[in-house]
Every structure is written in C-alpha cells, then in structure tokens.
Amino acid sequence: MKYQTEIVKKDPVTINGQFGVYSFVAKLNKQKKTGVADTKIVQLKILCGGQTLVHYDYGWVVGHKFISLYQPLVEHLDEMKVKKV
C-alpha cells in the first residue's frame, strides 16, 4: 500500500498522512520504543470518512482489534527516518 505522509511538527514528531481511503495522525517518540507494538508510535489515530477506527494514545482507546489495518502503517512509520532540524 502506498503512503502519503507529511511531517507537520518536529518536536514531538507529528505526521499526517493518507493511505487508500484512510487518513491518519501519528506522534512518534524519537528515543524509546514504548508505543504501539513496541514501536516509536505513541499516539495514532486512523480515520475513514471522518469516523475514528483506530485510536492509540499511550494505550488503546479503540480499534486494537483492527491489526490488519494498523500494523502495516505502524511498521512503515516506525522505520521512517526524521531528519534533525
């Protein structure tokens, strides 16, 4: 799946993007892997048509069962290299 991403803030790293019909917002912890599935993603929201399907905010709020939806995105974001400003 092809991801369109835009880094909108560097501290903390905040990324907005789209993949398919879904949009997302993610915040990454640059130092530790303490987020979703032991990754750098400490906050993640995936939406479709304005409806929140997945919401992780230092713990699951909703959508933890949609692993096939968020897992590829989480892997992609965790591998991203964010250049220092």
C-alpha positions, 0 to 999 in steps of 0.5 A: 500500500502506498503512503502519503505522509507529511511531517507537520511538527518536529518536536514531538514528531507529528505526521499526517498522512493518507493511505487508500481511503484512510487518513491518519495522525501519528506522534512518534517518540524519537528515543524509546520504543514504548508505543504501539507494538513496541514501536516509536508510535505513541499516539495514532489515530486512523480515520475513514470518512471522518469516523475514528477506527483506530485510536492509540494514545499511550494505550488503546482507546479503540480499534486494537482489534483492527491489526490488519489495518494498523500494523502495516502503517505502524511498521512503515512509520516506525522505520521512517527516518526524521531528519534533525532540524 
